[in-house]
Amino acid sequence: MEKKELSFNKIELLYAGMFILTGLLVGLFSFILSKSYEAILRNVIVSLIMAGTIIFMLLDAAGRGKSGFSYDNYDKRIRFIIAYVITLILSCVLSLVPDQFWPYMSFFVILALFSNNEIGMISGTSFVMLTVMLEENGSFSELFMYVLAGAVAIAVFRDLNENTKIAFPTFISLTMQAVLLVAFNVLFQNRTLGIKVLLLPILNLMLNLLILLIFLNMFGVYVIRKSNDMYMEINDPEFSLLQALKEKNPEEYYRAIHTAYLSERIAMGLGFNARAVKSCSYYHRIGILDGKMDYDDVSHYYTENSFPLEAIEFLREYMVPSKASIRSKESLTVQLSETVIATIMLLIKKDPNVNIDYDHLIDGIIDKKIENGELNAYDVTFRELNEMRKILKKEKLYYGFLRR
């Protein structure tokens, strides 16, 4: 708990630094660009309001936990801070560059993928506004052009995963930017289209494409695929920890294997986090290796073996449920699957030839939990619970393998 508080205080200090740096940098650039004292004061005040709004949104998202951020950004909030500072500096420098060459479309995407879509949208809009204010003859037309392009880019690049093909969203984003750049020249600048007029927009598109390709490739390798690769490793039955459990207690090993199979079937059928469910099923009883079952006593297994932070959070939730917070659907999935598997294995152990009415057994387990109010703490609907019941009943053939 103390470590978490220290980490949170560190983030708060960094946010305070962002706020102060924003005002100082904008004030400094305004002075260098020979703005009037009134303009300098205006720019500083507006920049502080925008920075304060972004920081408020970051704190609000953090208050909602992991669900407040995209990907693993809740645990890696320093990414956004770095992206913010770099974009802040660039937004000041771009005021010296022709407005049709600003690569803001890619900045919107980067800021959104390092936080969430709402924060990315407000941050990108704020930086465009700063550049327009610092520019000698800034106008609303530039804000109109780049904010719309950024909004479309954020929309098409949301929910990236390992199987996402980026060619189509990239094409849509660049096409929208091209259309807006042409509209800017024709509607707001009253220019006649020609090679000279189109030169800067073409360079803008090329620069945006280059930034997007480099960033998305790095994001895929270090954020999306990294987590997937770690899950693939620990969710392999041949992983060293599971093999150690198999040698120590074969019965517990097979209980984990069967629970993981059943949990994954439910998770995939209902669109839950299947990989996290599977890892939780495998490793929540790994403390059997040294006879300790408390989370604090076994958490070192997770950190030493580089478990994804998401997997560790689900394991902590399952092993140390909080009475003050709602538990996840994934946690209930593992609990129901484990209860069903453990009950069947116990009945078979007592009598290998026992005749089990699986439908009756599953109904009894779920109905008893409902009657005792155990499910009130879980974020699950009646429809989802009924679907879980159906999936568990469909696996009768698999339960037959538990006799072997």
C-alpha positions as YAML, in Angstrom:
chain: A
units: angstrom
residues:
- id: 1
  name: MET
  ca: [0.00, 0.00, 0.00]
- id: 2
  name: GLU
  ca: [2.83, 2.38, 0.89]
- id: 3
  name: LYS
  ca: [4.55, 1.66, -2.43]
- id: 4
  name: LYS
  ca: [1.33, 2.44, -4.32]
- id: 5
  name: GLU
  ca: [0.94, 5.74, -2.45]
- id: 6
  name: LEU
  ca: [4.51, 6.72, -3.25]
- id: 7
  name: SER
  ca: [3.97, 5.88, -6.91]
- id: 8
  name: PHE
  ca: [0.75, 7.90, -6.97]
- id: 9
  name: ASN
  ca: [2.48, 10.88, -5.34]
- id: 10
  name: LYS
  ca: [5.24, 10.66, -7.94]
- id: 11
  name: ILE
  ca: [2.69, 10.83, -10.75]
- id: 12
  name: GLU
  ca: [1.01, 13.81, -9.09]
- id: 13
  name: LEU
  ca: [4.35, 15.60, -8.91]
- id: 14
  name: LEU
  ca: [4.97, 14.90, -12.59]
- id: 15
  name: TYR
  ca: [1.51, 16.28, -13.43]
- id: 16
  name: ALA
  ca: [2.33, 19.41, -11.43]
- id: 17
  name: GLY
  ca: [5.55, 19.69, -13.42]
- id: 18
  name: MET
  ca: [3.55, 19.39, -16.67]
- id: 19
  name: PHE
  ca: [1.30, 22.21, -15.54]
- id: 20
  name: ILE
  ca: [4.15, 24.56, -14.62]
- id: 21
  name: LEU
  ca: [6.22, 23.69, -17.70]
- id: 22
  name: THR
  ca: [3.25, 24.44, -19.97]
- id: 23
  name: GLY
  ca: [2.84, 27.96, -18.62]
- id: 24
  name: LEU
  ca: [6.58, 28.69, -18.61]
- id: 25
  name: LEU
  ca: [7.22, 27.37, -22.12]
- id: 26
  name: VAL
  ca: [4.25, 29.12, -23.70]
- id: 27
  name: GLY
  ca: [5.16, 32.36, -21.90]
- id: 28
  name: LEU
  ca: [8.78, 32.08, -23.04]
- id: 29
  name: PHE
  ca: [7.88, 31.45, -26.69]
- id: 30
  name: SER
  ca: [5.33, 34.27, -26.62]
- id: 31
  name: PHE
  ca: [8.08, 36.60, -25.37]
- id: 32
  name: ILE
  ca: [10.59, 35.37, -27.98]
- id: 33
  name: LEU
  ca: [8.01, 35.94, -30.72]
- id: 34
  name: SER
  ca: [7.64, 39.54, -29.49]
- id: 35
  name: LYS
  ca: [4.00, 39.22, -28.51]
- id: 36
  name: SER
  ca: [2.41, 42.08, -26.60]
- id: 37
  name: TYR
  ca: [2.18, 41.76, -22.83]
- id: 38
  name: GLU
  ca: [-1.57, 41.28, -23.17]
- id: 39
  name: ALA
  ca: [-1.04, 38.45, -25.68]
- id: 40
  name: ILE
  ca: [1.62, 36.85, -23.47]
- id: 41
  name: LEU
  ca: [-0.72, 36.92, -20.47]
- id: 42
  name: ARG
  ca: [-3.57, 35.55, -22.59]
- id: 43
  name: ASN
  ca: [-1.45, 32.71, -23.98]
- id: 44
  name: VAL
  ca: [-0.14, 31.72, -20.55]
- id: 45
  name: ILE
  ca: [-3.59, 31.73, -18.94]
- id: 46
  name: VAL
  ca: [-5.16, 29.75, -21.79]
- id: 47
  name: SER
  ca: [-2.30, 27.23, -21.79]
- id: 48
  name: LEU
  ca: [-2.65, 26.70, -18.02]
- id: 49
  name: ILE
  ca: [-6.40, 26.19, -18.36]
- id: 50
  name: MET
  ca: [-5.82, 23.59, -21.07]
- id: 51
  name: ALA
  ca: [-3.07, 21.84, -19.09]
- id: 52
  name: GLY
  ca: [-5.29, 21.82, -16.00]
- id: 53
  name: THR
  ca: [-8.15, 20.29, -17.98]
- id: 54
  name: ILE
  ca: [-5.91, 17.54, -19.35]
- id: 55
  name: ILE
  ca: [-4.49, 16.77, -15.89]
- id: 56
  name: PHE
  ca: [-8.02, 16.66, -14.44]
- id: 57
  name: MET
  ca: [-9.01, 14.13, -17.13]
- id: 58
  name: LEU
  ca: [-5.89, 12.06, -16.38]
- id: 59
  name: LEU
  ca: [-6.69, 11.97, -12.66]
- id: 60
  name: ASP
  ca: [-10.33, 11.14, -13.37]
- id: 61
  name: ALA
  ca: [-9.27, 8.27, -15.64]
- id: 62
  name: ALA
  ca: [-6.84, 7.02, -12.98]
- id: 63
  name: GLY
  ca: [-9.67, 7.05, -10.45]
- id: 64
  name: ARG
  ca: [-11.49, 4.49, -12.60]
- id: 65
  name: GLY
  ca: [-8.49, 2.18, -12.55]
- id: 66
  name: LYS
  ca: [-7.35, 0.23, -15.57]
- id: 67
  name: SER
  ca: [-10.67, 0.75, -17.35]
- id: 68
  name: GLY
  ca: [-9.99, 4.49, -17.46]
- id: 69
  name: PHE
  ca: [-7.08, 4.05, -19.85]
- id: 70
  name: SER
  ca: [-6.46, 2.17, -23.08]
- id: 71
  name: TYR
  ca: [-4.06, -0.80, -23.16]
- id: 72
  name: ASP
  ca: [-1.65, -0.82, -20.18]
- id: 73
  name: ASN
  ca: [-1.44, 2.98, -19.96]
- id: 74
  name: TYR
  ca: [-2.73, 2.93, -16.37]
- id: 75
  name: ASP
  ca: [0.51, 1.23, -15.31]
- id: 76
  name: LYS
  ca: [2.65, 3.21, -17.78]
- id: 77
  name: ARG
  ca: [1.36, 6.76, -17.35]
- id: 78
  name: ILE
  ca: [4.87, 8.13, -17.85]
- id: 79
  name: ARG
  ca: [4.41, 7.44, -21.59]
- id: 80
  name: PHE
  ca: [1.75, 10.10, -21.90]
- id: 81
  name: ILE
  ca: [3.76, 12.59, -19.85]
- id: 82
  name: ILE
  ca: [6.73, 12.19, -22.20]
- id: 83
  name: ALA
  ca: [4.48, 12.46, -25.27]
- id: 84
  name: TYR
  ca: [2.82, 15.55, -23.75]
- id: 85
  name: VAL
  ca: [6.12, 17.35, -23.13]
- id: 86
  name: ILE
  ca: [7.46, 16.56, -26.62]
- id: 87
  name: THR
  ca: [4.21, 17.67, -28.28]
- id: 88
  name: LEU
  ca: [4.16, 20.83, -26.12]
- id: 89
  name: ILE
  ca: [7.62, 21.79, -27.37]
- id: 90
  name: LEU
  ca: [6.69, 20.98, -30.97]
- id: 91
  name: SER
  ca: [3.44, 22.96, -30.72]
- id: 92
  name: CYS
  ca: [5.50, 26.05, -29.87]
- id: 93
  name: VAL
  ca: [8.07, 25.41, -32.60]
- id: 94
  name: LEU
  ca: [5.39, 24.74, -35.24]
- id: 95
  name: SER
  ca: [4.15, 28.30, -34.87]
- id: 96
  name: LEU
  ca: [7.26, 29.23, -36.90]
- id: 97
  name: VAL
  ca: [6.42, 26.68, -39.62]
- id: 98
  name: PRO
  ca: [3.88, 27.14, -42.47]
- id: 99
  name: ASP
  ca: [0.47, 26.03, -41.21]
- id: 100
  name: GLN
  ca: [-0.07, 23.47, -43.98]
- id: 101
  name: PHE
  ca: [2.99, 21.51, -42.81]
- id: 102
  name: TRP
  ca: [1.82, 20.78, -39.25]
- id: 103
  name: PRO
  ca: [1.75, 16.98, -38.65]
- id: 104
  name: TYR
  ca: [-0.94, 17.19, -35.99]
- id: 105
  name: MET
  ca: [-2.94, 14.25, -37.28]
- id: 106
  name: SER
  ca: [-0.27, 11.80, -36.12]
- id: 107
  name: PHE
  ca: [0.11, 13.68, -32.81]
- id: 108
  name: PHE
  ca: [-3.58, 13.12, -32.06]
- id: 109
  name: VAL
  ca: [-3.12, 9.36, -32.59]
- id: 110
  name: ILE
  ca: [-0.02, 9.17, -30.39]
- id: 111
  name: LEU
  ca: [-1.62, 11.10, -27.52]
- id: 112
  name: ALA
  ca: [-4.78, 8.95, -27.71]
- id: 113
  name: LEU
  ca: [-2.96, 5.61, -27.80]
- id: 114
  name: PHE
  ca: [-0.85, 6.65, -24.79]
- id: 115
  name: SER
  ca: [-3.94, 7.58, -22.72]
- id: 116
  name: ASN
  ca: [-7.49, 7.13, -24.04]
- id: 117
  name: ASN
  ca: [-9.53, 8.57, -26.90]
- id: 118
  name: GLU
  ca: [-11.06, 11.43, -24.90]
- id: 119
  name: ILE
  ca: [-7.77, 12.61, -23.42]
- id: 120
  name: GLY
  ca: [-6.07, 12.27, -26.81]
- id: 121
  name: MET
  ca: [-8.77, 14.40, -28.46]
- id: 122
  name: ILE
  ca: [-8.65, 17.19, -25.87]
- id: 123
  name: SER
  ca: [-4.84, 17.16, -25.74]
- id: 124
  name: GLY
  ca: [-4.48, 17.32, -29.52]
- id: 125
  name: THR
  ca: [-7.04, 20.13, -29.77]
- id: 126
  name: SER
  ca: [-5.24, 22.06, -27.02]
- id: 127
  name: PHE
  ca: [-1.89, 21.85, -28.76]
- id: 128
  name: VAL
  ca: [-3.33, 22.97, -32.09]
- id: 129
  name: MET
  ca: [-4.89, 25.92, -30.26]
- id: 130
  name: LEU
  ca: [-1.55, 26.81, -28.67]
- id: 131
  name: THR
  ca: [0.16, 26.81, -32.07]
- id: 132
  name: VAL
  ca: [-2.58, 28.98, -33.58]
- id: 133
  name: MET
  ca: [-2.29, 31.48, -30.69]
- id: 134
  name: LEU
  ca: [1.49, 31.68, -31.03]
- id: 135
  name: GLU
  ca: [1.32, 32.04, -34.80]
- id: 136
  name: GLU
  ca: [1.59, 35.55, -36.22]
- id: 137
  name: ASN
  ca: [-1.74, 35.41, -38.07]
- id: 138
  name: GLY
  ca: [-3.43, 32.37, -36.60]
- id: 139
  name: SER
  ca: [-7.07, 31.73, -37.47]
- id: 140
  name: PHE
  ca: [-9.93, 29.37, -36.60]
- id: 141
  name: SER
  ca: [-9.62, 27.73, -40.05]
- id: 142
  name: GLU
  ca: [-6.38, 26.00, -39.01]
- id: 143
  name: LEU
  ca: [-8.02, 24.75, -35.82]
- id: 144
  name: PHE
  ca: [-11.00, 23.51, -37.85]
- id: 145
  name: MET
  ca: [-8.76, 21.63, -40.30]
- id: 146
  name: TYR
  ca: [-6.47, 19.85, -37.85]
- id: 147
  name: VAL
  ca: [-9.02, 19.05, -35.14]
- id: 148
  name: LEU
  ca: [-11.31, 17.33, -37.65]
- id: 149
  name: ALA
  ca: [-8.40, 15.37, -39.13]
- id: 150
  name: GLY
  ca: [-7.28, 14.37, -35.63]
- id: 151
  name: ALA
  ca: [-10.78, 13.25, -34.63]
- id: 152
  name: VAL
  ca: [-11.06, 10.99, -37.67]
- id: 153
  name: ALA
  ca: [-7.57, 9.55, -37.06]
- id: 154
  name: ILE
  ca: [-8.38, 8.75, -33.41]
- id: 155
  name: ALA
  ca: [-11.63, 7.08, -34.47]
- id: 156
  name: VAL
  ca: [-10.05, 4.76, -37.05]
- id: 157
  name: PHE
  ca: [-7.03, 3.83, -34.90]
- id: 158
  name: ARG
  ca: [-8.98, 3.02, -31.73]
- id: 159
  name: ASP
  ca: [-8.92, -0.55, -30.37]
- id: 160
  name: LEU
  ca: [-5.71, -1.62, -32.08]
- id: 161
  name: ASN
  ca: [-4.75, -5.24, -31.52]
- id: 162
  name: GLU
  ca: [-2.26, -7.74, -32.87]
- id: 163
  name: ASN
  ca: [-4.50, -8.63, -35.82]
- id: 164
  name: THR
  ca: [-5.36, -5.07, -36.84]
- id: 165
  name: LYS
  ca: [-4.36, -4.19, -40.40]
- id: 166
  name: ILE
  ca: [-3.25, -0.56, -40.32]
- id: 167
  name: ALA
  ca: [-3.33, 0.05, -44.09]
- id: 168
  name: PHE
  ca: [-7.03, 0.95, -44.26]
- id: 169
  name: PRO
  ca: [-7.15, 3.28, -41.20]
- id: 170
  name: THR
  ca: [-3.96, 4.95, -42.42]
- id: 171
  name: PHE
  ca: [-5.51, 5.49, -45.86]
- id: 172
  name: ILE
  ca: [-8.70, 6.94, -44.33]
- id: 173
  name: SER
  ca: [-6.74, 9.29, -42.06]
- id: 174
  name: LEU
  ca: [-4.47, 10.57, -44.82]
- id: 175
  name: THR
  ca: [-7.39, 10.97, -47.22]
- id: 176
  name: MET
  ca: [-9.30, 13.04, -44.66]
- id: 177
  name: GLN
  ca: [-6.22, 15.17, -44.03]
- id: 178
  name: ALA
  ca: [-5.74, 15.69, -47.78]
- id: 179
  name: VAL
  ca: [-9.37, 16.73, -48.27]
- id: 180
  name: LEU
  ca: [-9.16, 19.22, -45.39]
- id: 181
  name: LEU
  ca: [-5.88, 20.67, -46.64]
- id: 182
  name: VAL
  ca: [-7.39, 21.24, -50.09]
- id: 183
  name: ALA
  ca: [-10.52, 22.71, -48.51]
- id: 184
  name: PHE
  ca: [-8.34, 25.00, -46.40]
- id: 185
  name: ASN
  ca: [-6.61, 26.36, -49.52]
- id: 186
  name: VAL
  ca: [-9.76, 26.76, -51.58]
- id: 187
  name: LEU
  ca: [-12.36, 27.83, -49.00]
- id: 188
  name: PHE
  ca: [-10.30, 29.83, -46.52]
- id: 189
  name: GLN
  ca: [-7.26, 30.99, -48.49]
- id: 190
  name: ASN
  ca: [-9.07, 31.52, -51.83]
- id: 191
  name: ARG
  ca: [-6.19, 29.95, -53.72]
- id: 192
  name: THR
  ca: [-6.28, 28.31, -57.14]
- id: 193
  name: LEU
  ca: [-5.09, 24.71, -57.05]
- id: 194
  name: GLY
  ca: [-1.70, 24.15, -58.64]
- id: 195
  name: ILE
  ca: [1.63, 22.42, -58.08]
- id: 196
  name: LYS
  ca: [2.97, 25.13, -55.77]
- id: 197
  name: VAL
  ca: [-0.19, 25.19, -53.69]
- id: 198
  name: LEU
  ca: [-0.23, 21.39, -53.33]
- id: 199
  name: LEU
  ca: [3.46, 21.05, -52.46]
- id: 200
  name: LEU
  ca: [3.11, 21.68, -48.71]
- id: 201
  name: PRO
  ca: [0.00, 19.48, -48.34]
- id: 202
  name: ILE
  ca: [1.85, 16.63, -50.08]
- id: 203
  name: LEU
  ca: [4.83, 17.06, -47.75]
- id: 204
  name: ASN
  ca: [2.40, 17.16, -44.81]
- id: 205
  name: LEU
  ca: [0.88, 13.83, -45.83]
- id: 206
  name: MET
  ca: [4.32, 12.27, -46.28]
- id: 207
  name: LEU
  ca: [5.47, 13.48, -42.86]
- id: 208
  name: ASN
  ca: [2.29, 12.21, -41.18]
- id: 209
  name: LEU
  ca: [2.66, 8.85, -42.92]
- id: 210
  name: LEU
  ca: [6.27, 8.54, -41.79]
- id: 211
  name: ILE
  ca: [5.46, 9.40, -38.16]
- id: 212
  name: LEU
  ca: [2.47, 7.03, -38.10]
- id: 213
  name: LEU
  ca: [4.37, 4.09, -39.57]
- id: 214
  name: ILE
  ca: [7.29, 4.47, -37.17]
- id: 215
  name: PHE
  ca: [5.09, 5.00, -34.11]
- id: 216
  name: LEU
  ca: [2.55, 2.24, -34.88]
- id: 217
  name: ASN
  ca: [5.33, -0.25, -35.50]
- id: 218
  name: MET
  ca: [6.95, 0.59, -32.15]
- id: 219
  name: PHE
  ca: [3.57, 0.58, -30.39]
- id: 220
  name: GLY
  ca: [2.78, -2.83, -31.82]
- id: 221
  name: VAL
  ca: [6.12, -4.31, -30.76]
- id: 222
  name: TYR
  ca: [6.48, -2.79, -27.30]
- id: 223
  name: VAL
  ca: [2.86, -2.50, -26.16]
- id: 224
  name: ILE
  ca: [0.50, -4.84, -28.03]
- id: 225
  name: ARG
  ca: [2.70, -7.80, -28.95]
- id: 226
  name: LYS
  ca: [4.81, -7.67, -25.80]
- id: 227
  name: SER
  ca: [1.81, -8.43, -23.62]
- id: 228
  name: ASN
  ca: [0.53, -11.09, -26.01]
- id: 229
  name: ASP
  ca: [3.92, -12.81, -26.12]
- id: 230
  name: MET
  ca: [4.11, -12.88, -22.32]
- id: 231
  name: TYR
  ca: [0.64, -14.41, -22.10]
- id: 232
  name: MET
  ca: [1.51, -17.04, -24.71]
- id: 233
  name: GLU
  ca: [4.50, -18.06, -22.64]
- id: 234
  name: ILE
  ca: [2.87, -18.32, -19.21]
- id: 235
  name: ASN
  ca: [-0.34, -19.88, -20.59]
- id: 236
  name: ASP
  ca: [1.61, -22.78, -22.07]
- id: 237
  name: PRO
  ca: [1.05, -25.97, -19.99]
- id: 238
  name: GLU
  ca: [4.76, -26.67, -20.47]
- id: 239
  name: PHE
  ca: [5.75, -23.44, -18.71]
- id: 240
  name: SER
  ca: [8.28, -24.05, -15.93]
- id: 241
  name: LEU
  ca: [5.97, -23.05, -13.06]
- id: 242
  name: LEU
  ca: [3.23, -25.40, -14.20]
- id: 243
  name: GLN
  ca: [5.72, -28.21, -14.69]
- id: 244
  name: ALA
  ca: [7.01, -27.63, -11.17]
- id: 245
  name: LEU
  ca: [3.41, -27.86, -9.92]
- id: 246
  name: LYS
  ca: [2.95, -31.09, -11.88]
- id: 247
  name: GLU
  ca: [5.97, -32.64, -10.20]
- id: 248
  name: LYS
  ca: [4.95, -31.40, -6.75]
- id: 249
  name: ASN
  ca: [1.24, -32.27, -6.93]
- id: 250
  name: PRO
  ca: [-0.11, -33.87, -10.13]
- id: 251
  name: GLU
  ca: [-3.71, -33.62, -8.88]
- id: 252
  name: GLU
  ca: [-3.44, -29.85, -8.44]
- id: 253
  name: TYR
  ca: [-1.77, -29.53, -11.82]
- id: 254
  name: TYR
  ca: [-4.65, -31.28, -13.61]
- id: 255
  name: ARG
  ca: [-7.17, -29.32, -11.58]
- id: 256
  name: ALA
  ca: [-5.52, -26.12, -12.88]
- id: 257
  name: ILE
  ca: [-5.44, -27.45, -16.47]
- id: 258
  name: HIS
  ca: [-9.13, -28.41, -16.43]
- id: 259
  name: THR
  ca: [-10.17, -25.16, -14.76]
- id: 260
  name: ALA
  ca: [-8.24, -23.17, -17.35]
- id: 261
  name: TYR
  ca: [-9.89, -25.05, -20.21]
- id: 262
  name: LEU
  ca: [-13.39, -24.49, -18.84]
- id: 263
  name: SER
  ca: [-12.73, -20.85, -17.95]
- id: 264
  name: GLU
  ca: [-11.36, -20.13, -21.40]
- id: 265
  name: ARG
  ca: [-14.43, -21.67, -23.05]
- id: 266
  name: ILE
  ca: [-16.72, -19.40, -21.05]
- id: 267
  name: ALA
  ca: [-14.57, -16.32, -21.60]
- id: 268
  name: MET
  ca: [-14.37, -16.84, -25.35]
- id: 269
  name: GLY
  ca: [-18.10, -17.53, -25.56]
- id: 270
  name: LEU
  ca: [-19.00, -14.31, -23.74]
- id: 271
  name: GLY
  ca: [-16.23, -12.04, -24.97]
- id: 272
  name: PHE
  ca: [-14.41, -11.80, -21.64]
- id: 273
  name: ASN
  ca: [-10.63, -11.50, -21.29]
- id: 274
  name: ALA
  ca: [-9.78, -15.11, -22.15]
- id: 275
  name: ARG
  ca: [-6.00, -14.91, -21.74]
- id: 276
  name: ALA
  ca: [-6.25, -13.31, -18.29]
- id: 277
  name: VAL
  ca: [-8.88, -15.87, -17.24]
- id: 278
  name: LYS
  ca: [-6.61, -18.71, -18.33]
- id: 279
  name: SER
  ca: [-3.55, -17.41, -16.45]
- id: 280
  name: CYS
  ca: [-5.63, -16.84, -13.31]
- id: 281
  name: SER
  ca: [-6.93, -20.43, -13.52]
- id: 282
  name: TYR
  ca: [-3.41, -21.78, -13.85]
- id: 283
  name: TYR
  ca: [-1.64, -19.81, -11.16]
- id: 284
  name: HIS
  ca: [-3.96, -18.77, -8.33]
- id: 285
  name: ARG
  ca: [-3.01, -21.95, -6.43]
- id: 286
  name: ILE
  ca: [0.68, -21.93, -7.36]
- id: 287
  name: GLY
  ca: [1.50, -21.39, -3.68]
- id: 288
  name: ILE
  ca: [1.13, -25.17, -3.26]
- id: 289
  name: LEU
  ca: [4.74, -25.33, -4.43]
- id: 290
  name: ASP
  ca: [5.94, -24.05, -1.05]
- id: 291
  name: GLY
  ca: [2.82, -24.56, 1.06]
- id: 292
  name: LYS
  ca: [1.77, -20.90, 1.15]
- id: 293
  name: MET
  ca: [-1.51, -19.76, -0.37]
- id: 294
  name: ASP
  ca: [-1.69, -16.06, 0.60]
- id: 295
  name: TYR
  ca: [-1.23, -13.63, -2.26]
- id: 296
  name: ASP
  ca: [1.59, -11.75, -0.53]
- id: 297
  name: ASP
  ca: [3.49, -15.02, -0.10]
- id: 298
  name: VAL
  ca: [3.17, -16.12, -3.74]
- id: 299
  name: SER
  ca: [3.24, -12.82, -5.65]
- id: 300
  name: HIS
  ca: [6.98, -13.19, -6.13]
- id: 301
  name: TYR
  ca: [6.28, -16.04, -8.56]
- id: 302
  name: TYR
  ca: [4.40, -13.60, -10.79]
- id: 303
  name: THR
  ca: [6.98, -10.84, -10.75]
- id: 304
  name: GLU
  ca: [9.98, -13.16, -11.07]
- id: 305
  name: ASN
  ca: [8.43, -14.79, -14.15]
- id: 306
  name: SER
  ca: [7.50, -11.45, -15.78]
- id: 307
  name: PHE
  ca: [3.73, -11.94, -15.72]
- id: 308
  name: PRO
  ca: [1.82, -9.18, -17.54]
- id: 309
  name: LEU
  ca: [0.59, -6.51, -15.12]
- id: 310
  name: GLU
  ca: [-2.97, -7.23, -16.22]
- id: 311
  name: ALA
  ca: [-2.60, -10.91, -15.26]
- id: 312
  name: ILE
  ca: [-1.19, -9.97, -11.85]
- id: 313
  name: GLU
  ca: [-4.12, -7.64, -11.22]
- id: 314
  name: PHE
  ca: [-6.64, -10.40, -12.00]
- id: 315
  name: LEU
  ca: [-4.75, -12.84, -9.76]
- id: 316
  name: ARG
  ca: [-4.73, -10.30, -6.92]
- id: 317
  name: GLU
  ca: [-8.45, -9.65, -7.37]
- id: 318
  name: TYR
  ca: [-9.24, -13.37, -7.32]
- id: 319
  name: MET
  ca: [-7.00, -14.24, -4.38]
- id: 320
  name: VAL
  ca: [-7.65, -11.13, -2.27]
- id: 321
  name: PRO
  ca: [-11.23, -10.07, -3.11]
- id: 322
  name: SER
  ca: [-12.17, -6.64, -1.81]
- id: 323
  name: LYS
  ca: [-15.55, -6.30, -0.14]
- id: 324
  name: ALA
  ca: [-15.62, -2.62, -1.06]
- id: 325
  name: SER
  ca: [-15.31, -3.08, -4.84]
- id: 326
  name: ILE
  ca: [-17.20, -4.93, -7.55]
- id: 327
  name: ARG
  ca: [-15.42, -8.04, -8.79]
- id: 328
  name: SER
  ca: [-14.93, -8.73, -12.47]
- id: 329
  name: LYS
  ca: [-16.75, -11.14, -14.75]
- id: 330
  name: GLU
  ca: [-13.42, -12.88, -15.30]
- id: 331
  name: SER
  ca: [-13.08, -13.58, -11.58]
- id: 332
  name: LEU
  ca: [-16.54, -15.17, -11.48]
- id: 333
  name: THR
  ca: [-15.69, -17.24, -14.56]
- id: 334
  name: VAL
  ca: [-12.67, -18.76, -12.83]
- id: 335
  name: GLN
  ca: [-14.58, -19.33, -9.59]
- id: 336
  name: LEU
  ca: [-17.50, -21.15, -11.24]
- id: 337
  name: SER
  ca: [-15.17, -23.24, -13.41]
- id: 338
  name: GLU
  ca: [-12.98, -24.19, -10.50]
- id: 339
  name: THR
  ca: [-15.95, -25.10, -8.32]
- id: 340
  name: VAL
  ca: [-17.42, -27.34, -11.03]
- id: 341
  name: ILE
  ca: [-14.08, -29.05, -11.75]
- id: 342
  name: ALA
  ca: [-13.18, -29.48, -8.07]
- id: 343
  name: THR
  ca: [-16.64, -30.94, -7.29]
- id: 344
  name: ILE
  ca: [-16.51, -33.43, -10.17]
- id: 345
  name: MET
  ca: [-12.94, -34.49, -9.30]
- id: 346
  name: LEU
  ca: [-13.93, -34.99, -5.66]
- id: 347
  name: LEU
  ca: [-16.95, -37.16, -6.57]
- id: 348
  name: ILE
  ca: [-14.84, -39.28, -8.94]
- id: 349
  name: LYS
  ca: [-12.11, -39.63, -6.31]
- id: 350
  name: LYS
  ca: [-14.65, -40.98, -3.82]
- id: 351
  name: ASP
  ca: [-16.21, -43.33, -6.35]
- id: 352
  name: PRO
  ca: [-14.59, -43.76, -9.80]
- id: 353
  name: ASN
  ca: [-17.83, -45.31, -11.12]
- id: 354
  name: VAL
  ca: [-20.17, -42.67, -9.77]
- id: 355
  name: ASN
  ca: [-22.96, -41.60, -12.12]
- id: 356
  name: ILE
  ca: [-23.02, -37.77, -12.20]
- id: 357
  name: ASP
  ca: [-25.96, -35.71, -13.41]
- id: 358
  name: TYR
  ca: [-23.89, -32.77, -14.69]
- id: 359
  name: ASP
  ca: [-26.88, -30.54, -15.42]
- id: 360
  name: HIS
  ca: [-28.19, -31.00, -11.88]
- id: 361
  name: LEU
  ca: [-24.72, -30.48, -10.39]
- id: 362
  name: ILE
  ca: [-24.10, -27.23, -12.31]
- id: 363
  name: ASP
  ca: [-27.57, -25.89, -11.53]
- id: 364
  name: GLY
  ca: [-27.04, -26.71, -7.87]
- id: 365
  name: ILE
  ca: [-23.68, -24.89, -7.72]
- id: 366
  name: ILE
  ca: [-24.94, -21.72, -9.41]
- id: 367
  name: ASP
  ca: [-28.32, -21.65, -7.64]
- id: 368
  name: LYS
  ca: [-26.65, -22.05, -4.26]
- id: 369
  name: LYS
  ca: [-24.34, -19.12, -4.98]
- id: 370
  name: ILE
  ca: [-27.33, -17.00, -6.00]
- id: 371
  name: GLU
  ca: [-29.26, -18.02, -2.90]
- id: 372
  name: ASN
  ca: [-26.31, -17.20, -0.62]
- id: 373
  name: GLY
  ca: [-25.86, -13.79, -2.28]
- id: 374
  name: GLU
  ca: [-22.31, -14.64, -3.38]
- id: 375
  name: LEU
  ca: [-22.90, -13.27, -6.88]
- id: 376
  name: ASN
  ca: [-24.02, -9.86, -5.69]
- id: 377
  name: ALA
  ca: [-20.41, -8.71, -5.57]
- id: 378
  name: TYR
  ca: [-19.76, -9.49, -9.25]
- id: 379
  name: ASP
  ca: [-20.24, -7.27, -12.29]
- id: 380
  name: VAL
  ca: [-22.34, -9.81, -14.16]
- id: 381
  name: THR
  ca: [-25.81, -9.69, -15.70]
- id: 382
  name: PHE
  ca: [-28.49, -12.41, -15.54]
- id: 383
  name: ARG
  ca: [-28.03, -12.99, -19.28]
- id: 384
  name: GLU
  ca: [-24.29, -13.55, -18.83]
- id: 385
  name: LEU
  ca: [-24.86, -15.84, -15.87]
- id: 386
  name: ASN
  ca: [-27.34, -17.92, -17.87]
- id: 387
  name: GLU
  ca: [-24.86, -18.13, -20.75]
- id: 388
  name: MET
  ca: [-22.19, -19.35, -18.31]
- id: 389
  name: ARG
  ca: [-24.61, -22.01, -17.10]
- id: 390
  name: LYS
  ca: [-25.31, -23.14, -20.69]
- id: 391
  name: ILE
  ca: [-21.61, -23.32, -21.60]
- id: 392
  name: LEU
  ca: [-20.79, -25.33, -18.48]
- id: 393
  name: LYS
  ca: [-23.57, -27.79, -19.36]
- id: 394
  name: LYS
  ca: [-22.34, -28.18, -22.94]
- id: 395
  name: GLU
  ca: [-19.00, -29.56, -21.74]
- id: 396
  name: LYS
  ca: [-20.35, -32.94, -20.55]
- id: 397
  name: LEU
  ca: [-18.06, -34.81, -22.95]
- id: 398
  name: TYR
  ca: [-15.05, -33.04, -21.49]
- id: 399
  name: TYR
  ca: [-16.07, -33.89, -17.94]
- id: 400
  name: GLY
  ca: [-15.83, -37.53, -18.94]
- id: 401
  name: PHE
  ca: [-12.06, -37.10, -19.38]
- id: 402
  name: LEU
  ca: [-11.74, -36.29, -15.68]
- id: 403
  name: ARG
  ca: [-12.26, -39.98, -14.93]
- id: 404
  name: ARG
  ca: [-9.00, -40.89, -16.64]
...
